[in-house]
Amino acid sequence: MADDEAKKEKKARQAADAKIAWAEYEANHAAVEKNTERLRALRLAKEAREAAEPKPAKVSRSRKK
């Protein structure tokens, strides 16, 4: 009887640990997704800014020999 209770207690601890680990995994995944979205928005804003700016004319410098 005591052996069965010990096994049940061990399984309950493992289930609790698994639940905590899964919650940590999901929290980390959500943080990565949030950061990815932030970085994507920054990149798109930068690209839009750069596209709106006039490009400087290329200066041709010829060398005299």
Secondary structure, 3 states (H helix, E strand, C coil): CHHHHHHHHHHHHHHHHHHHHHHHHHHHHHHHHHHHHHHHHHHHHHHHHHHHCCCCCCCCCCCCC
